[in-house]
Amino acid sequence: MLSYPLTSYEPKDRVDIIAANPPFGGVVADGTQANFPSDLRTGDTALLFLILFVHILKSGGRAGIVLPDGVLFGDNKAAKIKEKLLTECNVHTIVRLPQGVFNPYAGVNTNLVFFEKGKPTEEVWYYEMKLPEGVRQYTKGRPITDAEFEPVKEWWGGPARTGRAPSDRAWLVPHALIRARNYNLDFKNPNGAAAAEHKTPAVLVGEIEGKEKEIAALLEQVKASLAN
């Protein structure tokens, strides 16, 4: 699909639904990048497929694709491509998959990205899936199961995605914050157990200032003792 110029796709080639796991981490063939607009050319196959999917999706069409973390936090060309995605499509949900879902074939962290073409993104819901209790990693003999997606389905809110609420697994990020971070979509869970261990910069600064005051007070005591 990447071997054809983007301009060669006609209205009859547009589709209503895309469900895909595009290859990532590969090397594109010589000349492939020339099939895309000059300001969006990249050697990242996942990004090239993302451009293609946005292009061939009909207005009102829906997509659900697998993307690695590298696409979420990538900058430069990646940021420009994600800006195009969020401008032309409503990226309504990103499901952060458990670590090692594609073991043993690929060890990179991956995500399910869902979007609809025709309206810009106003906010993105994130949902974090975790390894099941007692499972240290996925293997060929113990892959991810359909049952592990049941909590996501319950939270999803049906076709209209109604009733969603923040939880220890789900959080909402406004488009303004994504734009302020130069379209970095790599938002970690602010509500889970890991967040409890990860203190905000404001909290850390306050703790440091408190420690500095304690140290200053101790130094004064030492000075007073030496003077006596």
C-alpha positions in Angstrom: 0.0 0.0 0.0 2.9 2.4 0.7 4.3 1.8 -2.8 1.5 3.9 -4.4 1.6 7.7 -4.5 -1.0 9.1 -2.0 -2.5 11.2 -4.9 -3.3 7.9 -6.8 -6.1 7.0 -4.3 -9.4 8.2 -5.7 -12.8 8.7 -4.0 -13.8 5.1 -4.9 -10.8 3.9 -2.9 -12.0 5.5 0.3 -13.2 3.1 3.1 -15.6 3.3 6.0 -13.7 1.2 8.6 -10.0 0.5 9.1 -8.7 -2.1 11.6 -5.0 -2.6 11.3 -1.7 -3.5 12.9 0.7 -1.8 10.6 4.3 -2.9 10.6 6.6 -0.7 12.7 10.4 -0.7 13.1 10.9 -1.7 9.5 12.8 0.1 6.7 10.8 1.5 3.8 11.9 0.7 0.3 13.8 3.2 -1.7 11.5 5.8 -3.2 8.6 5.0 -0.9 8.8 8.3 0.9 8.4 10.2 -2.4 4.8 8.9 -2.5 3.9 11.2 0.4 3.8 15.0 0.8 7.3 16.5 1.3 6.5 17.9 4.7 5.3 14.5 6.0 8.0 12.2 4.6 9.6 9.9 7.1 11.3 6.5 7.2 9.0 5.3 10.0 6.6 2.7 8.5 4.0 3.1 11.3 3.8 6.9 10.6 3.5 6.4 6.8 0.7 3.9 7.3 -1.0 6.4 9.7 -0.9 9.1 7.0 -2.3 6.6 4.5 -5.1 5.6 6.8 -6.2 9.2 7.4 -6.1 9.8 3.7 -8.2 6.8 2.6 -10.7 7.0 5.4 -14.1 8.4 4.4 -15.5 11.4 6.2 -17.4 9.8 9.1 -15.3 6.7 8.8 -13.8 4.9 11.8 -10.4 3.4 12.5 -8.8 1.3 15.2 -5.0 0.7 14.8 -2.0 -0.5 16.7 0.8 2.0 17.3 4.0 1.7 19.2 4.9 4.2 22.0 7.5 5.7 19.8 4.8 7.2 17.6 3.0 8.6 20.6 6.0 10.6 21.9 7.9 11.1 18.6 8.6 14.8 17.6 9.7 16.6 14.5 7.9 14.8 11.5 6.0 12.6 13.9 4.6 15.7 15.7 3.5 17.2 12.4 1.8 13.9 11.3 0.0 13.7 14.7 -1.1 17.3 14.3 -2.6 16.4 11.0 -4.3 13.4 12.6 -5.8 15.4 15.4 -6.9 18.2 13.1 -8.7 16.0 10.6 -9.9 13.3 12.9 -11.4 12.9 16.4 -8.9 10.7 18.2 -11.3 9.8 21.0 -9.6 6.9 22.7 -6.1 5.4 23.3 -5.9 2.1 25.0 -2.5 1.6 26.5 -1.8 -2.1 26.2 0.1 -4.2 28.8 3.8 -4.5 28.4 5.0 -7.3 26.1 1.7 -7.9 24.3 3.6 -8.9 21.1 6.2 -11.1 22.8 8.2 -12.9 21.7 8.1 -11.2 18.3 8.4 -7.5 19.5 9.1 -6.2 22.9 8.0 -2.5 22.4 5.1 -1.1 24.2 2.0 -0.7 22.1 -1.4 1.1 22.0 -4.7 0.8 20.4 -5.6 4.2 18.8 -9.2 4.8 17.8 -10.4 7.8 15.7 -13.1 9.0 13.4 -12.5 11.2 10.4 -14.3 14.5 9.8 -14.1 16.4 13.1 -11.0 17.6 15.0 -10.0 16.2 18.3 -11.2 18.0 21.4 -10.1 15.6 24.1 -8.7 12.1 24.3 -9.7 9.4 26.7 -6.9 7.0 27.8 -7.4 3.6 29.3 -4.5 1.6 30.8 -4.6 -2.2 30.6 -2.3 -4.0 33.0 -0.8 -7.5 33.1 -3.2 -9.9 34.9 -2.4 -10.7 38.5 0.1 -13.6 38.6 1.2 -13.0 35.0 4.8 -11.7 34.8 4.9 -11.5 31.0 3.1 -12.7 27.9 4.6 -15.6 26.0 3.6 -17.7 23.0 2.0 -20.1 25.4 0.3 -17.4 27.4 -0.8 -14.6 25.1 -3.2 -11.8 25.9 -6.8 -13.2 26.0 -10.2 -11.8 24.9 -11.3 -11.9 28.5 -8.7 -9.3 29.5 -10.5 -6.8 27.3 -13.8 -7.2 29.1 -13.2 -4.3 31.6 -12.4 -2.0 28.6 -15.6 -3.0 26.9 -17.6 -2.3 30.1 -15.9 1.1 30.4 -16.3 2.0 26.7 -19.9 3.2 27.0 -21.4 1.6 23.9 -21.4 3.1 20.4 -21.9 6.6 21.7 -19.2 6.2 24.4 -21.4 7.5 27.1 -20.9 7.3 30.9 -17.1 7.3 30.8 -15.5 8.5 34.0 -11.9 8.8 35.3 -10.7 5.9 37.4 -7.5 4.1 38.4 -7.4 2.9 34.8 -8.9 5.8 32.8 -8.1 9.5 32.4 -9.0 12.4 30.1 -6.6 14.7 28.3 -7.8 17.9 26.6 -6.5 18.8 23.1 -5.0 22.1 24.4 -2.6 20.1 26.7 -1.6 17.8 23.8 -0.9 20.9 21.6 1.1 22.5 24.3 3.3 19.4 24.4 3.9 19.6 20.7 1.5 16.7 20.0 3.2 14.3 22.4 0.5 11.7 23.1 2.5 9.7 25.6 0.4 10.5 28.7 1.0 8.3 31.7 -1.7 7.2 34.1 -2.1 10.0 36.7 -4.5 8.0 38.8 -2.9 4.6 39.2 -0.6 3.2 41.8 2.4 4.3 39.9 1.2 7.9 40.0 1.0 7.7 43.8 4.7 6.9 43.8 5.5 9.6 41.2 5.3 13.0 42.9 4.5 16.1 40.9 7.2 18.8 40.5 5.3 21.2 42.8 5.3 18.5 45.6 9.0 17.8 45.1 9.9 21.5 45.2 7.9 21.9 48.4 9.6 18.9 50.0 13.1 20.2 49.0 12.3 23.6 50.4 11.2 21.9 53.6 14.4 19.9 53.9 16.5 23.0 53.2 14.8 24.8 56.1 15.5 21.8 58.4 19.2 21.8 57.3 19.5 25.5 57.9 18.0 25.2 61.4 20.4 22.4 62.2 23.4 24.5 61.0 22.3 27.3 63.3 22.2 24.9 66.2 25.7 23.6 65.3 27.0 27.2 65.0 25.5 28.0 68.4 27.1 25.0 70.0 30.5 25.9 68.5 30.3 29.4 69.8 29.6 28.2 73.3 
